[in-house]
Amino acid sequence: MTAIHEPLDSSATQKPAARLILALLKRSRGAFAVALVACVMNGIASVMLVATLNRALSTPSSADGALAWRFALCAVIALFTRVVSGVLFARLSQDTMAQLREHVARRVAAAELRDVERIGAAPVQSVLTDDATNVSMLFFALPNIVMHGSIVFGCLGYLAWLSWPVCLLALAAIITGSLGYHLGDKRAIASLEAAGQSQDKLFGYLGALFAGAKELKLHRARSQQFVDGQLGAAIGEVRDHRRRAFSAYAIGVGWIVFLFYGFLGAAAFWPSLGVRADAGATAGYVVVFLFMLVPLDGLLNNIPTLNAARVSLARIEKVMAEFGSLRVSSVSVSSADDAGFHTLTMRGVAHSYFHERDERMFRIGPVDLTFRPGELVFIVGGNGSGKTTLAKVLTGLYEPESGVIEVDGVAVDATNRAAYRERFTAVFNDFHLFDALLGIVDPNDASRAAADARANALVAKLSLDHKVKVVDGAFSTRSLSTGQRKRLALVVAYLEDRPLYLFDEWAADQDPAFKAVFYEQLLPELRARGKTVIVVTHDDRYFSIADRVLKLENGMVVNETRGGGVRAATLGVQANGTSG
């Protein structure tokens, strides 16, 4: 039994960003823990290095072999822990990016078609590229944040051991600077969120750059206005928002470092702190200050990466939430395509959608229809009459808003809709041809040669064998005309061998000879095999081949006529056989 499930389980009580990152890390929590421990150990070893060096410089008489060996040991530990943490976090970065992309891809694949069409590809492309990269960069920033943070806190502890007044002054400088940094951080996060929204728009325009390539090249003014206007504006918006974000971070870092310099000056020149009274203590403060300055700067410069990842995680959760909650199918889909049926009935089925041409809500139905095995049904009607939408409702791609679809008296609902869809093979007018016979031929199966032979026989039957071969379950090329690619889609449909076939304007891009082959040979052949064949078409010269012709107007079935049916189809097959 196959069920669609959410691959990343998590608690609903946590914030979305934290919930997602914890779910991503669930599989690698051991490596993550080791990497964090290595970062902390690196910080401790680094502080021990500066403490040992400070002791050796402040009291030269104590700089014996024991101190040298301790210094060397700390250096080796610092090197080893840095390498270990760096390697582990690099692996975690790439593993997390891969898991995140798999999570998004599975979520989109499992979503309802209406949600996929409504949201579009641009936000998902943005999530899979820019946002996924930001999340992966978190694992490059995290070791630096932990190590540098450990060093800063370790140095503050060492300062407290040397002088409480000096330590408190350093804390005051860091806290004051952090308050100013926080104000800039809020503005930076707002700019990063705005940049994410602009990024979605940018990906939409980038898609149009390829989809509308012909129209742009035929119209110079249109091309200039699009590239310099819409596309250029989107690029500029992303740049400006990110520029403001990272400029705010740069100002915040500069402010904290400036305060730290002020603290350094106060510690060195404020007599009441008693620093001048002890030259050795002065040297120790200076060593600790200078050693702490670089980690502090590194810590602050990695915070923008942390916040960018946080914003990206929230965006990913938001985009995924738009696809709605995943529904689990409790019915086996592995055997649905093998299951026969006696009747498929639509009872009072209705569905509404936004009609772009009229800019209004358009409703199909209520529709009452029954389909049986071995039946050839044509659906006809003018453009915008609802034919393709009815086809999508019938195949289970759209959920009816009212009414019910029944298979042998069993209603199709959320629990078995995925299994119901598996009964159909469909080639829609806006079809996509994959480069391999996915789900049909297993490239690792020993019997794939027989499957290749059957596929190549169908390719030859459709007069494409001089251009395309099927090798190891994959097409040798897809660089064909739309009509030729539709013929390859027909090859895939034949190989799927489902009980119900639906063709949406398949013959619209075919020349007259192949239209005749489709209507007079292929469709009757499928019907003769007991398939239910439903064809959305405008080719009225072939209406007589159908058993029934359903006419749609404004979403309603206004007429149902009987075609020539089996008799006409049989005569057509015999005539073709004689002439062949």
N, C-alpha and C positions, 0 to 999 in steps of 0.2 A: 504494500500500500504506500503510495507516494503522497506526501502532504507538503504544502508550501508552509515554510516556517521562518521565523525571524532568527538569523544566525547569531545575533548578539543579544543575549538576555541580560537584563539589568533591572535594578530596583527603580520603581516609579517615584520613590520619595526623594531621590537625589536630583540636583540640578541637571538640566539636559547635557551641558558640556561635560560635567564631571561623570555623569552616567555613561556617556559614550566612551570617554577615554578609559574609564575603569573596565568597561566591557571589552575594549580593544586590548587592554593589557592583561585580561584574565588568562589568556593562553601563555603569556610570557612573564607571569608575575615572579617566578624564580629568578630569571635573568635580570629583571628590573630591580629586585631586592639586592642582588649581588652587586649590580652597578651602583646603586645608591650607597651601599656600604663602602665600596671602593672609593667613591667620591669623598665620603666623610673621612676615611682613612687618609686620603691624599691631603685633605685640609689639615688634619692633625699632624701628619708628617711634615707638611710645609711650615706649620707654626713651630714645631720642634726644631726645624732647620734654622729658622731665624733666631729662636731662643738660644740654640747652641752657638750660633755665629756671634750673637750679641755678647754672650758670656766670654767667648774667646777674645773678642775685641776690647771688652771693658776691663777684663782682668787678664792681661797677657801671661801672667805667671801660671794661670790655670790651664792654658792652652796646651795640654799634654796629649799623649796618644789616645787616651780614653775619649776625649772630646772629639778628636779627629775620627775615630771609629764610629762614634755616635752620629756625627754629621754624615759620614758615608752611608751608614745604615738608613738614616732618614731620607737621604737622597735616593737610594735604591727603592725604598718603599714608595716614595712619591712618584718615581718614574713608573714602577710596576702598576700601581693603582691607577695612575692616569691612563696608561695604555689599556688596562683591563676595562675601565669605565668607558673609555672612548670607543673601543671595539664593540662592547655590549650595547652601548647606546646607538651606535651606527646601525647595528643589526635591528635593534628595536625600532629605529626610525623607519627603515625600509619595510620591516614586517608590518608595522602599524599602517603605513601608507597602503600596502597591498591589501591588508584586511579591511581598511576603510573603503577602498575602491570596490572590493568584493561586496562589502555590506551595502554600498549604494547601488551597485549593479543588481544585486539580488532583490533589493527593495523595489527598484524600478521595474524589474522583470515580473515581480509578483503583484504589482499594482494594477488596479483596474484601468482599462484602456482610456476611459474618459478622463481620468486623472493624468495619465501620460500625455494625452493630447492637450489638455488644459494647461499644464505646467510648461511643456515644451522642453527642448533639449538644452537651451542655453544655461539655465540655472544648474542643471546636472553637470554639464561640461565644466562650468566654473567650479563646482564642488570637487569634481574629480581631478582637476588640475591645480588651480591656485589654492583652494582651501585645503586639499589633501597635502599639498606641499608645505603649507604653513603648519599643519599638525605634525608632519614628519620632522620639520625643523625644530619643533619643541624638544625633541630628543637629542639634538645637537646643542641646544641651549641649556637643557636641564643639567648635564654634568658640570658645565661652567658655573651655573647658578649655585649648585650644591657645593662644589669645591671652593668657589670664591666666597660663598657665604660662610662655609666652615672656617676658611682662613680669616675672614673679617672678624667673626665672633671669637675665634681663637686668639687673634691679636688683641681684641678688646679685653679678653680675660687676662692675657699676659700684661697688658697695660694696667689693669686693676691690681695685679700682683706687684707691679713696680710702683704705681702711684694712683690712689683712688681719685684725687682731684683731676689728674690728667685724663683718666678714663672717663669720668663724668663729663668733662669738657668735650671729649671726642663723641660721646653719646649725644650730647646736646647739639653738636654740629650735624650729626647724622639725622637726628629726629627732625631738626628744623629744616634741613634740606629735603627730607622725605615728604614733609607736608607740602612744600612747594612743588615737588615732583609729582605728588598725587593730583594736584590741580591740573597740571599739564597732561597727566595720564588719562584723566576723564575726557579731556578734549581729544586726545589722541585716539582713544577707543571709539568715540563717536565718529571720527574721521575714518577709521578703519571699517566701521560698519557701513558708512556711506560708500566707501570704496568698493565693498563687496557688492552692493546693489548696482553700482555703476559697472562692475565687472560682468554681472549678468547681462546687462544691456550690451556691453561690448561683445560678448560671445554671440549674442543674437545677430549683431551686425556682421561679425566675422562669418557666421553661417550664411548670411545673405550675400556676402562677397563671393562665395563659391556658387550658391544656388542661383544667383542672378548674374552670373558671369556673362552670359550671352547678351542680356539686356543692357548691361553696363558697357560692353564693348560696342554695341550698336548705337549708343547715344552718349556722346562725349560730355555734354552738359550734365546729364544724369550721373555719369561716372564721377565727375568733379564734385558735384553737390553731395553725392553719397560719401566719397572717400574723404573729402575735405570738410564736409558738413557733418553728417550724422556719425560716420565712423570716427572721424577726427575728433568730434566733440566728446564721444564716449571715451576715447583714448585719453583725451585731456582731463576728463573728469576723474578717471582712475588715478592719473598722475597727480593731479592737484590734491585729491583727498589723501593719498599716501604721503605726499610731500608735507602736508600740514601735520599729519600724524607723526612722522619721524622727526620733523623739525621740533615739535613739542617735546619729544623724548630727548633730543639733543640739547635743548635749552635746560630741561630738568637735570640731565647729567652734569652739564656745565655748572649749574647752580650748586649742586651738592659738592662737586669737586672744589669749587671756589670756597665754600664754607669750610671744607676740610683744610684747604690752604690757610684760611683764617685761623682755624684751630691750631694748625701747626705753628703759625706765627705766635699765637697767644701762649702756647705751651713753651715756646723757646724764649720769649721776651717778657713774659709776665713774671715779675720778681716774686710775687706772693706765692706762686706755685712752687718756689724753691728749686727750680730746675738749674739755675745758674750756680747754685751752691755746690753742685756735684757734677763734675765734668763727665764722669763715667755714666751717670744716670742720663745726662743730656745726650750722650752718644747712643745710649740704648733707646731713648725715645725717638731719636731721628731715624735709627735703623727700623724700628717697628712702624713708624709713620710712613716711611718711604715704601716699606714692604707691603703695607696694607693698602696703599694708594692704588696700585695696579689691580689687585683683586676687587677693590671697591668699584673701580671704573668698569672692570669686566662684568661684575654683577649687575650694575645699572644698565649697561649696554645690552645685556641679554634679556632684560625685562620686556622690551618691545616685542621680541620674538615670542615670549610667553603670552603676552596679551594678544598678539596677532593669532596665535594658535587658539586661544580662548574664544576670540570672536569667530574664527573659522569653525570651531566645533559647534558653536551656537547656530551659525548659519546652516551647517550641515543638518543639524537636528530640525531646524525650521523647514528646510527644503524637504527632508524626508517626511515630516509631519504632514505636508501638503498632499502626499500620496495616500493619506488615510491609513487606517489601521489595517494590518494584514489579516486576511481571512484564511483559516485553516480548512482544507478540504478533507473530510473524513471518508471520502469514497475513493476507492482505488482508481487511478487514472491509467495504470499500466494495461488494464484489460478493457478499458472503455472502447477503444477503437476496434476491438474484436467483437464487441457485443452487437448482435443484431437487434432490430426493433420492428414493430408492426405499424405503429402510428406515431407521428410527431405532431402535436396539436398546439396551436396558439389560441388561447381563449381570452378575448378582451384585452389583448396586449397593447399598451400605449407607452410612448416615450417622447419626451420633450427635449429640445436642444435649441441653441441660439442660431438662427438663420442669418448668416453674415450678409447675404445679398439683400434681404429685406430689413435687416437690422431689427429683428423681432424674434420672439420665441416661437419655434415651429414644433408642431405636435404631429406625430404619426399615430394612427389608430383612433379608436380601438380596432384591432385586427383579429379576425377569427379565421384561421386557416388550418388545414390538415395536410400532412405530407406522408407518403408511403414509399416503401422500397420499390425500386424499379420504375420510378416515375420521373419524367423530365418536365420541369416547370420553368416557364419564362416569366420574369417580372419586368414589366415595361412601364413607361411613363416619361413625362417631360423632365428636363433638368430642374432639380430642386424639388421634385415631387416626393422625395424621401426614400428612394429605392435603396441606396447604399446604407442609410441608417437602418432601414428595416432588415437588411442583410446582416448588419452588425448585431442587431437585437436577436435575430434568429440564431446566429452562431454563438450567442452567449457572450460576445465581446462587450455589449452594452446590457445593463440590467434594466428590465422593464420597470417603469414607475407604477404601473398597475397591470392587472391581468396576470396570467400565468402561462408558462410553457410546460407541456407535459410530454413525457416519453412513455408510451404504453401505460398512461394513467398516473405515472409518478411525476410530481411537480419538480421543476428545476428551481432550486433555491441556492442560498449562499454556501450550503454545505456540500452540494454536488455540482455546482456550476463549472468548476475546473474540469471535472470528469465529463460533463456534458460537452464542453468545448472540444474535448479530444475525439468526439465522434465526427468532427468536420475537417475536411480539407478545403481551404479557400484560397483563391487568387484574386485579391482585390485590385481595383484600378491603380491604386497607389502602392502596389506591392513592393516588397524588398526581396531581392535575390541574394541569399547567402552564398559564400564561395565554396561551400561544401554541403554534402547531403546530411546535414546535422539531424540526429535522431533517427536516421534511416540506415546509414552505413557506419559501422564502427571501424575506424582505421586500424585498430588492433585485432580485429576479428579475422580469423583465417579464411572465412567465407566471403571476404570483401571482394575477391576477384569475381565471383558469380554476381554479386550486386553491381559491380562496375559494368559487367557485360550486359546486364539487363538495362542499366541506365543508358549505356551507349547505344543499345538497340532502339530505345525510345528517342534518343538524340538523332539517330539516323532517320527514324520515321518522320521526324519533324524537319528534316533536311538541314540539320546543323552540324552534321558529322565532319564537314570540311573545315569547320571553324572551332569546334569545341570537342574535347574528350573528357571523360570522367576517369580520373586516375586516383586510386586509393580513396574513393569517396569524395573527391573534390573536382570542381570544374577547372579545366586548364586555363580558362579566361572568362571574364565577364565583360570585356570591352566589346560590347555588341550594341545594336540598336535596341530601342525600347521593345519593339515587336519581337525581336529575337530573344531578348531576355525573358519576355513573357512566355515564349515557347519553352525555355528552360524551366521556368516556374511551373509550367504544365507537366514537364518531366518529373519534377519533385512531387507534384500532386498525385500523379499516377503511382509513383513508388510508395507514397504514404498509405494508399489503399484503405481509406476510411469509408464508413457506410454512407456518409453524406458529402456531396461535392457542391461548392458554391463558386461561381465564376462571375466577377463583377466587371462587365464591359471588357472581357478578355479579348474579343475579336476587334476591338476598336482600332488597334495599331497594326492589324494584319492586312496583307494584300488580299485581293479577292480569292486567289487560289487557296490560301491557308484558311480563310474564312470558311470556304466550302469544306475543307478537311475537318475543321473544328465542328461545324454544325452537322455535317452529313456522315462523318465517320466516328470521330472521337466521342461525341456526346451519346449517340446511339450505342456505341460499344460499352460505355460506362453503364448505361441503363440496362443493357443486356446482361451485365454482370450483377444486376440487382441493386445498383447504387441509386440513391436519391440524388438527382442532379437539379440544381437551381441556378438559373442563368439570368443575370441582370443584363439587358440588351436593348439596343435600338434597331437591330437588323430585322425589319419586318418581313423581308423576303423569306426568312427561315421560320416564321411563326408556326407554319403548318407542321413542323417537325415535333413541336412540343405536345405533350399530353394536355397541358393547361397553360393558358396565358393570363396572367394577373395584371391588370392595369391599375396604376396608382395615380391619384391626383390629390395634391395637398395633404399627403400622408394617409389617405384613405384608399382602400381597395374598392374602386368604383365599378369594376367589371371583371368578370371571369369567363373566359371562353375556352372551348375545347379545340385543340389543334388536331392535326392529322394523326398524331400519336404514333403508335407502334407500326401501323400500316405504312404510313409515309416514310418512316425511318427505315423499315425493312426494304421498301422499294429503292430507297437511296443507297443502302448498303449493297443490294444486288446489282444496281446499275454501276456502282463504282467497282464492284468485283468483276463484272463483265468487261468493263472498259480496261481494267488493269491487265 
